[in-house]
């Protein structure tokens, strides 16, 4: 693989972003990690270097809901690596009080910034470099809530994740002629810190059936390493024991 790809991972401090950093470092890629807090990024970097001693991992904290931060980080990536081969958009948030009757304007803005605005600015900042090199891939971590409307995730989270799905496809519509492709990755239930924000906590038995962040990270790695002439437009990845399906079976009995 040589020096590997230069990959920017957003939301790298926890969950799927952290697991993706470990998987991609182990595969020999060069990583730039971004999140709003420096300390979790350094923890992720240590795990990535442990997975592959000598791995090229840099931490560049920033608030990607500010376009200037996204653009400054891309400039720093290009100064470090002279190119940007892939972006793993794993930044995402939710709130506990998420139903229409509970949502506050502040929480609505928080979800828009954390789930949609940050990813849009990330894409906008990365595209010029990818166009110049006529190559690039986005692995955009959306959610099953980005394809299926239901009550569990809350209306604002669901809306922002649907926006990410549209964002990913829109990249392919316009940028395919520039050798750029995007994949919307739709995980089902994953055991990450976000799952702990559920209004109703999962039992230990239920947690044992859900995905691990490492499972989704392997999908991310596969998307990033797919040959340049191949575009994986969407990937759904869910637990085999899908609690949504199980609930449907129960209603039908």
C-alpha positions in Angstrom: 0.0 0.0 0.0 3.0 2.3 0.3 2.3 5.4 2.2 -1.4 4.9 2.2 -4.1 7.4 1.6 -4.3 10.8 3.3 -7.6 10.6 5.1 -9.5 13.2 7.2 -11.7 11.7 9.9 -14.3 14.0 11.5 -16.0 13.1 14.7 -12.8 11.2 15.5 -12.9 11.6 19.2 -15.4 8.8 20.0 -17.6 6.1 18.6 -17.5 5.2 14.9 -15.0 8.0 14.1 -12.5 6.6 16.7 -13.0 3.0 15.5 -12.5 4.1 11.9 -9.2 5.8 12.8 -7.9 2.6 14.4 -9.0 0.5 11.5 -7.6 2.8 8.9 -4.3 3.3 10.7 -3.9 -0.4 11.0 -4.4 -0.6 7.2 -1.5 1.8 6.7 -3.2 5.1 5.9 -2.2 8.6 7.0 -4.8 10.2 9.2 -5.9 13.7 10.3 -8.3 13.6 13.2 -10.9 16.3 13.9 -13.4 16.9 16.6 -14.3 19.8 18.9 -12.3 18.6 21.9 -8.5 18.0 21.8 -8.3 15.4 24.6 -10.5 12.7 23.0 -8.6 13.2 19.7 -5.3 12.5 21.4 -6.8 9.3 22.9 -7.9 8.2 19.5 -4.5 9.0 18.1 -2.8 6.9 20.7 -5.1 3.9 19.9 -4.4 4.4 16.2 -0.6 4.4 16.7 -0.9 1.3 19.0 -2.7 -0.5 16.1 0.2 0.3 13.8 3.4 1.6 15.4 4.8 4.5 13.5 1.4 5.4 12.0 1.2 9.0 10.7 -1.6 10.5 12.8 -2.2 14.2 13.4 -4.9 15.8 15.5 -6.5 19.0 14.2 -9.3 20.1 16.5 -12.0 22.4 15.2 -15.7 23.2 15.2 -16.8 22.2 11.7 -20.1 24.0 12.0 -18.0 27.0 11.2 -16.9 26.9 7.6 -13.7 28.8 8.4 -12.6 26.0 10.7 -13.2 23.4 8.0 -11.3 25.4 5.4 -8.4 26.0 7.7 -8.1 22.3 8.5 -8.1 21.4 4.8 -5.3 23.9 4.2 -3.3 22.3 7.0 -3.9 18.8 5.6 -2.7 19.9 2.2 0.4 21.5 3.8 1.1 18.3 5.6 0.3 15.7 2.9 0.0 17.7 -0.4 -3.3 15.9 -1.1 -6.6 14.7 0.5 -7.7 11.3 -0.7 -10.6 10.6 1.5 -12.9 12.1 4.1 -14.7 10.0 6.7 -17.6 12.1 7.9 -18.4 10.6 11.3 -19.4 13.7 13.2 -22.8 13.4 14.7 -24.9 14.2 17.8 -28.4 13.7 19.3 -30.2 14.8 22.4 -32.2 12.9 25.0 -35.3 15.1 24.8 -35.9 14.6 21.1 -39.6 14.4 20.5 -41.5 17.4 19.0 -43.1 18.1 22.4 -39.7 18.4 24.1 -37.4 19.9 21.4 -36.1 23.3 22.2 -34.8 25.8 19.6 -31.4 25.4 21.0 -31.4 21.7 20.6 -32.7 22.0 17.1 -29.8 24.3 16.2 -27.4 21.9 18.0 -28.6 19.0 15.8 -28.5 21.0 12.6 -24.9 22.1 13.4 -23.6 18.7 14.6 -25.2 16.5 12.0 -25.7 18.5 8.8 -24.0 21.9 8.8 -20.7 20.4 9.9 -20.8 17.7 7.2 -21.8 20.2 4.5 -18.9 22.5 5.4 -16.5 19.5 5.5 -17.5 18.5 2.0 -17.4 22.1 0.7 -13.9 22.5 2.1 -12.6 19.2 0.8 -14.0 19.3 -2.8 -11.6 21.8 -4.4 -8.5 19.7 -3.5 -10.2 16.5 -4.7 -11.2 18.2 -8.0 -7.6 19.4 -8.6 -6.3 15.8 -8.2 -9.3 14.3 -10.0 -9.8 11.7 -7.3 -11.4 11.5 -3.9 -13.9 9.5 -1.8 -16.3 10.5 1.0 -17.5 7.9 3.5 -20.4 9.8 5.1 -21.8 8.2 8.2 -25.5 8.8 8.2 -27.9 6.4 9.9 -30.8 4.1 9.3 -32.7 7.2 10.4 -31.4 8.8 7.2 -33.6 6.3 5.2 -36.4 5.3 7.5 -38.7 7.7 9.4 -39.6 6.5 12.8 -40.2 7.8 16.3 -37.1 6.4 18.0 -34.5 8.9 16.8 -36.6 12.0 17.0 -37.8 14.3 14.2 -34.8 16.6 14.1 -32.1 13.8 14.1 -34.1 12.0 11.4 -34.4 15.2 9.3 -30.7 15.9 9.5 -29.7 12.4 8.7 -32.0 12.4 5.6 -30.1 15.5 4.7 -26.8 13.7 4.9 -28.2 11.0 2.6 -29.1 13.6 0.0 -25.8 15.3 0.5 -23.9 12.1 -0.3 -25.9 11.4 -3.5 -25.6 15.0 -4.6 -21.8 14.7 -4.5 -22.1 11.7 -6.9 -24.4 13.6 -9.2 -22.1 16.6 -9.7 -18.7 15.3 -9.0 -18.6 11.9 -10.7 -17.0 13.7 -13.7 -14.2 14.8 -11.5 -13.4 11.3 -10.2 -15.0 12.0 -6.9 -17.5 9.6 -5.2 -19.4 9.3 -2.0 -21.1 6.6 0.0 -23.9 7.2 2.5 -23.3 4.6 5.3 -26.5 3.8 7.3 -25.7 2.0 10.5 -28.5 0.6 12.7 -28.1 0.5 16.4 -24.5 0.8 17.4 -23.0 0.6 20.9 -21.5 4.1 21.0 -21.8 6.9 23.6 -24.7 8.3 21.5 -26.7 5.2 22.4 -26.5 6.1 26.1 -28.5 9.3 25.3 -31.6 7.3 24.5 -34.6 8.3 26.7 -35.0 4.6 27.4 -31.7 2.8 28.1 -31.1 -0.6 26.5 -30.6 -3.6 28.8 -27.4 -5.6 28.9 -29.2 -8.3 26.9 -30.3 -5.8 24.3 -26.9 -4.2 24.1 -25.4 -7.6 23.4 -27.3 -7.8 20.1 -26.4 -4.4 18.6 -23.5 -3.5 16.3 -20.1 -2.4 17.6 -18.3 0.7 16.4 -15.6 -1.6 15.0 -18.2 -3.3 12.7 -19.1 0.0 11.1 -15.4 0.9 10.9 -14.7 -2.1 8.7 -17.4 -0.9 6.3 -15.8 2.6 6.3 -12.4 1.0 5.5 -13.9 -1.0 2.7 -15.5 2.1 1.2 -12.3 4.2 1.5 -10.2 1.4 -0.1 -12.6 0.6 -3.0 -10.9 1.2 -6.4 -11.3 4.6 -7.9 -13.7 3.4 -10.7 -16.2 2.0 -8.2 -18.8 4.0 -6.4 -20.7 2.5 -3.5 -23.6 4.8 -3.3 -25.1 3.5 -0.1 -24.5 0.8 2.4 -26.9 -0.3 5.1 -25.4 -2.2 8.1 -27.7 -3.4 10.9 -27.6 -6.0 13.6 -28.7 -9.4 12.6 -31.2 -9.4 15.5 -32.8 -6.2 14.2 -35.0 -4.9 17.0 -37.1 -2.9 14.6 -38.0 -6.0 12.6 -38.6 -7.9 15.9 -41.0 -5.3 17.0 -42.9 -5.6 13.7 -43.1 -9.4 14.1 -44.5 -8.9 17.6 -47.2 -6.6 16.3 -48.1 -9.1 13.6 -48.6 -12.0 16.0 
